[in-house]
Protein backbone atom coordinates (compact mmCIF):
# COMPACT_ATOMS: atom_id res chain seq x y z
CA UNK A 1 0.00 0.00 0.00
CA UNK A 2 2.74 2.56 0.84
CA UNK A 3 4.48 1.75 -2.45
CA UNK A 4 1.25 2.27 -4.39
CA UNK A 5 0.56 5.55 -2.59
CA UNK A 6 4.08 6.74 -3.39
CA UNK A 7 3.52 6.38 -7.13
CA UNK A 8 1.82 9.78 -7.37
CA UNK A 9 4.77 11.42 -5.62
CA UNK A 10 7.26 9.70 -7.94
CA UNK A 11 5.19 10.66 -10.98
CA UNK A 12 5.26 14.30 -9.82
CA UNK A 13 9.05 14.46 -9.72
CA UNK A 14 10.40 16.74 -12.51
CA UNK A 15 12.51 14.11 -14.27
CA UNK A 16 9.83 11.42 -14.35
CA UNK A 17 7.03 13.80 -15.34
CA UNK A 18 9.16 15.43 -18.06
CA UNK A 19 9.89 12.06 -19.65
CA UNK A 20 6.23 11.09 -19.46
CA UNK A 21 4.99 14.32 -21.02
CA UNK A 22 7.59 14.13 -23.76
CA UNK A 23 6.51 10.56 -24.59
CA UNK A 24 2.85 11.59 -24.71
CA UNK A 25 3.61 14.63 -26.84
CA UNK A 26 5.66 12.64 -29.35
CA UNK A 27 3.30 9.67 -29.57
CA UNK A 28 1.50 9.12 -32.87
CA UNK A 29 -1.68 8.09 -31.04
CA UNK A 30 -2.09 10.05 -27.75
CA UNK A 31 -3.72 8.28 -24.80
CA UNK A 32 -7.53 8.40 -24.51
CA UNK A 33 -8.99 11.48 -22.84
CA UNK A 34 -10.16 9.47 -19.80
CA UNK A 35 -6.62 8.16 -19.29
CA UNK A 36 -5.18 11.69 -19.45
CA UNK A 37 -7.75 12.89 -16.93
CA UNK A 38 -6.92 10.09 -14.51
CA UNK A 39 -3.18 10.62 -14.97
CA UNK A 40 -3.10 14.37 -14.37
CA UNK A 41 -5.46 14.08 -11.40
CA UNK A 42 -2.69 12.18 -9.61
CA UNK A 43 -0.12 14.98 -9.85
CA UNK A 44 1.07 16.61 -6.63
CA UNK A 45 2.53 20.00 -5.70
CA UNK A 46 6.12 19.33 -6.87
CA UNK A 47 4.77 18.79 -10.39
CA UNK A 48 3.62 22.40 -10.73
CA UNK A 49 6.87 23.74 -12.18
CA UNK A 50 7.08 20.99 -14.78
CA UNK A 51 3.42 21.45 -15.72
CA UNK A 52 3.89 25.21 -16.18
CA UNK A 53 6.96 24.64 -18.33
CA UNK A 54 5.15 22.21 -20.62
CA UNK A 55 2.10 24.43 -21.16
CA UNK A 56 3.90 26.19 -24.02
CA UNK A 57 5.86 23.15 -25.20
CA UNK A 58 3.21 20.56 -25.90
CA UNK A 59 1.82 20.42 -29.43
CA UNK A 60 -1.28 18.36 -28.58
CA UNK A 61 -4.34 20.51 -27.82
CA UNK A 62 -5.92 17.82 -25.63
CA UNK A 63 -2.78 17.45 -23.54
CA UNK A 64 -2.50 21.21 -23.21
CA UNK A 65 -6.10 21.45 -21.98
CA UNK A 66 -5.43 18.82 -19.33
CA UNK A 67 -2.21 20.53 -18.31
CA UNK A 68 -4.13 23.82 -17.94
CA UNK A 69 -6.60 22.11 -15.65
CA UNK A 70 -3.82 20.44 -13.66
CA UNK A 71 -1.92 23.75 -13.38
CA UNK A 72 -5.01 25.52 -12.01
CA UNK A 73 -5.66 22.76 -9.46
CA UNK A 74 -2.05 22.50 -8.34
CA UNK A 75 -1.64 26.28 -8.07
CA UNK A 76 -4.81 26.63 -5.98
CA UNK A 77 -3.73 23.93 -3.54
CA UNK A 78 0.00 24.75 -3.47
CA UNK A 79 0.21 28.54 -3.18
CA UNK A 80 3.63 28.47 -1.53
CA UNK A 81 5.04 26.46 -4.45
CA UNK A 82 3.46 28.86 -6.93
CA UNK A 83 5.07 31.83 -5.15
CA UNK A 84 8.44 30.04 -5.15
CA UNK A 85 8.19 29.48 -8.90
CA UNK A 86 7.79 33.23 -9.51
CA UNK A 87 11.54 33.39 -8.92
CA UNK A 88 12.31 30.43 -11.19
CA UNK A 89 15.38 30.73 -13.42
CA UNK A 90 13.33 29.09 -16.19
CA UNK A 91 11.67 32.04 -17.90
CA UNK A 92 8.54 30.24 -19.13
CA UNK A 93 7.89 28.85 -15.67
CA UNK A 94 8.35 32.25 -14.02
CA UNK A 95 5.98 34.01 -16.45
CA UNK A 96 3.29 31.34 -16.06
CA UNK A 97 3.64 31.46 -12.27
CA UNK A 98 3.28 35.23 -12.32
CA UNK A 99 0.18 35.12 -14.52
CA UNK A 100 -1.47 32.46 -12.40
CA UNK A 101 -0.77 34.35 -9.19
CA UNK A 102 -2.63 37.30 -10.70
CA UNK A 103 -5.52 35.19 -11.97
CA UNK A 104 -5.85 33.65 -8.49
CA UNK A 105 -5.48 37.06 -6.81
CA UNK A 106 -2.91 35.36 -4.59
CA UNK A 107 -2.01 37.92 -1.91
CA UNK A 108 0.91 35.72 -0.86
CA UNK A 109 2.60 36.54 -4.19
CA UNK A 110 2.92 40.24 -3.30
CA UNK A 111 6.16 39.46 -1.49
CA UNK A 112 7.73 37.85 -4.59
CA UNK A 113 6.39 39.94 -7.48
CA UNK A 114 8.16 43.25 -6.65
CA UNK A 115 11.54 41.62 -7.31
CA UNK A 116 10.55 41.35 -10.96
CA UNK A 117 9.87 45.09 -11.26
CA UNK A 118 13.60 45.74 -11.52
CA UNK A 119 14.25 42.98 -14.06
CA UNK A 120 15.48 43.95 -17.55
CA UNK A 121 13.05 41.42 -19.08
CA UNK A 122 10.21 43.69 -20.24
CA UNK A 123 7.66 40.90 -20.70
CA UNK A 124 8.30 39.46 -17.26
CA UNK A 125 8.12 42.91 -15.68
CA UNK A 126 4.84 43.70 -17.44
CA UNK A 127 3.38 40.36 -16.32
CA UNK A 128 4.34 41.21 -12.73
CA UNK A 129 2.68 44.63 -12.98
CA UNK A 130 -0.51 43.08 -14.36
CA UNK A 131 -0.52 40.43 -11.63
CA UNK A 132 -0.13 43.06 -8.90
CA UNK A 133 -2.99 45.01 -10.49
CA UNK A 134 -5.22 41.92 -10.43
CA UNK A 135 -4.33 41.08 -6.83
CA UNK A 136 -5.06 44.73 -5.98
CA UNK A 137 -4.45 44.64 -2.23
CA UNK A 138 -3.18 47.95 -0.78
CA UNK A 139 0.30 46.42 -0.60
CA UNK A 140 0.16 45.26 -4.22
CA UNK A 141 -0.97 48.65 -5.51
CA UNK A 142 1.69 50.39 -3.42
CA UNK A 143 4.33 48.38 -5.27
CA UNK A 144 2.98 49.69 -8.58
CA UNK A 145 3.83 53.26 -7.57
CA UNK A 146 7.47 52.29 -8.14
CA UNK A 147 7.00 51.81 -11.89
CA UNK A 148 5.47 55.19 -12.78
CA UNK A 149 8.92 56.25 -13.99
CA UNK A 150 9.74 52.92 -15.65
CA UNK A 151 11.40 53.09 -19.10
CA UNK A 152 8.63 50.92 -20.57
CA UNK A 153 5.48 52.77 -21.62
CA UNK A 154 3.40 49.60 -21.36
CA UNK A 155 4.50 49.11 -17.76
CA UNK A 156 3.65 52.71 -16.85
CA UNK A 157 0.26 52.55 -18.57
CA UNK A 158 -0.66 49.27 -16.86
CA UNK A 159 0.09 50.77 -13.45
CA UNK A 160 -1.93 53.90 -14.22
CA UNK A 161 -4.92 51.85 -15.36
CA UNK A 162 -4.76 49.88 -12.11
CA UNK A 163 -4.85 53.12 -10.10
CA UNK A 164 -7.87 54.32 -12.10
CA UNK A 165 -9.91 51.15 -11.70
CA UNK A 166 -8.91 50.35 -8.10
CA UNK A 167 -8.94 54.01 -6.95
CA UNK A 168 -5.54 53.83 -5.28
CA UNK A 169 -5.53 57.38 -3.93
CA UNK A 170 -2.05 57.20 -2.33
CA UNK A 171 -0.73 57.47 -5.92
CA UNK A 172 -2.74 60.64 -6.63
CA UNK A 173 0.04 63.08 -5.72
CA UNK A 174 2.51 61.46 -8.09
CA UNK A 175 -0.03 61.36 -10.91
CA UNK A 176 -0.87 65.02 -10.35
CA UNK A 177 2.82 65.93 -10.53
CA UNK A 178 2.99 64.25 -13.94
CA UNK A 179 0.29 66.66 -15.14
CA UNK A 180 1.26 69.85 -13.32
CA UNK A 181 4.98 69.56 -14.10
CA UNK A 182 4.30 68.74 -17.74
CA UNK A 183 5.88 65.29 -17.57
CA UNK A 184 2.95 63.87 -19.53
CA UNK A 185 3.22 66.41 -22.35
CA UNK A 186 5.74 64.40 -24.38
CA UNK A 187 3.92 61.08 -23.89
CA UNK A 188 1.89 59.46 -26.66
CA UNK A 189 -1.91 59.64 -26.62
CA UNK A 190 -2.36 56.24 -24.96
CA UNK A 191 -0.23 57.23 -21.99
CA UNK A 192 -1.75 60.72 -21.79
CA UNK A 193 -5.21 59.16 -21.58
CA UNK A 194 -4.07 56.72 -18.89
CA UNK A 195 -2.59 59.55 -16.77
CA UNK A 196 -5.71 61.71 -16.98
CA UNK A 197 -8.02 58.75 -16.50
CA UNK A 198 -6.21 57.88 -13.27
CA UNK A 199 -6.22 61.50 -12.10
CA UNK A 200 -9.91 62.06 -12.90
CA UNK A 201 -10.91 58.82 -11.20
CA UNK A 202 -9.18 59.70 -7.95
CA UNK A 203 -9.02 63.48 -7.53
CA UNK A 204 -12.63 64.55 -7.02
CA UNK A 205 -13.52 68.26 -7.01
CA UNK A 206 -10.05 69.11 -5.71
CA UNK A 207 -8.62 68.36 -9.15
CA UNK A 208 -11.07 70.45 -11.19
CA UNK A 209 -8.93 73.61 -11.01
CA UNK A 210 -5.93 71.82 -12.54
CA UNK A 211 -8.01 70.29 -15.33
CA UNK A 212 -9.98 73.48 -16.02
CA UNK A 213 -6.72 75.38 -16.37
CA UNK A 214 -5.62 72.95 -19.08
CA UNK A 215 -8.96 72.81 -20.86
CA UNK A 216 -10.03 76.45 -20.73
CA UNK A 217 -6.96 78.39 -19.67
CA UNK A 218 -4.84 80.59 -21.92
CA UNK A 219 -1.16 81.27 -21.71
CA UNK A 220 0.99 84.08 -23.04
CA UNK A 221 -0.61 85.81 -26.06
CA UNK A 222 -3.79 83.76 -25.56
CA UNK A 223 -2.13 80.49 -26.51
CA UNK A 224 -3.89 77.33 -25.36
CA UNK A 225 -2.47 73.92 -24.49
CA UNK A 226 -2.01 71.16 -27.05
CA UNK A 227 -5.43 69.83 -28.27
CA UNK A 228 -4.61 66.26 -27.21
CA UNK A 229 -3.80 67.42 -23.70
CA UNK A 230 -6.99 69.48 -23.52
CA UNK A 231 -9.08 66.57 -24.80
CA UNK A 232 -7.61 64.35 -22.07
CA UNK A 233 -8.40 67.01 -19.48
CA UNK A 234 -12.02 67.02 -20.69
CA UNK A 235 -12.17 63.24 -20.35
CA UNK A 236 -10.86 63.48 -16.77
CA UNK A 237 -13.48 66.12 -15.91
CA UNK A 238 -16.13 63.76 -17.21
CA UNK A 239 -14.82 61.10 -14.83
CA UNK A 240 -15.12 63.48 -11.87
CA UNK A 241 -18.75 64.06 -12.82
CA UNK A 242 -19.56 66.79 -10.26
CA UNK A 243 -21.37 70.07 -10.91
CA UNK A 244 -18.08 71.96 -10.79
CA UNK A 245 -16.52 69.63 -13.33
CA UNK A 246 -19.58 69.89 -15.58
CA UNK A 247 -19.41 73.69 -15.47
CA UNK A 248 -15.83 73.54 -16.71
CA UNK A 249 -16.90 71.29 -19.59
CA UNK A 250 -19.75 73.62 -20.55
CA UNK A 251 -17.28 76.49 -20.99
CA UNK A 252 -15.47 74.43 -23.65
CA UNK A 253 -18.53 73.34 -25.64
CA UNK A 254 -17.87 75.75 -28.46
CA UNK A 255 -14.13 75.21 -28.69
CA UNK A 256 -12.70 75.65 -32.19
CA UNK A 257 -10.63 72.44 -31.95
CA UNK A 258 -12.77 69.52 -33.11
CA UNK A 259 -10.74 67.05 -31.03
CA UNK A 260 -11.49 69.05 -27.90
CA UNK A 261 -15.19 69.55 -28.78
CA UNK A 262 -15.68 65.83 -29.36
CA UNK A 263 -13.99 64.98 -26.04
CA UNK A 264 -16.15 67.52 -24.20
CA UNK A 265 -19.34 66.15 -25.75
CA UNK A 266 -18.41 62.59 -24.84
CA UNK A 267 -17.50 63.59 -21.30
CA UNK A 268 -20.88 65.25 -20.79
CA UNK A 269 -22.94 62.24 -21.86
CA UNK A 270 -24.50 60.18 -19.04
CA UNK A 271 -22.77 57.08 -20.46
CA UNK A 272 -19.40 58.91 -20.70
CA UNK A 273 -16.27 58.23 -18.65
CA UNK A 274 -17.54 59.89 -15.49
CA UNK A 275 -21.23 59.24 -15.90
CA UNK A 276 -21.82 62.99 -15.64
Secondary structure as UniProt FT lines:
FT   HELIX           2..11
FT   HELIX           14..26
FT   HELIX           33..40
FT   TURN            41..42
FT   HELIX           45..47
FT   HELIX           48..54
FT   TURN            55..57
FT   HELIX           61..77
FT   HELIX           79..85
FT   TURN            86..87
FT   HELIX           91..103
FT   TURN            104..105
FT   HELIX           107..109
FT   HELIX           110..113
FT   HELIX           114..118
FT   HELIX           122..135
FT   HELIX           138..144
FT   HELIX           145..147
FT   TURN            148..149
FT   HELIX           153..166
FT   HELIX           169..171
FT   HELIX           172..180
FT   TURN            181..186
FT   HELIX           189..203
FT   HELIX           204..207
FT   HELIX           208..216
FT   HELIX           220..222
FT   HELIX           227..240
FT   HELIX           243..250
FT   TURN            251..254
FT   HELIX           258..268
FT   TURN            270..271
FT   TURN            273..274
//
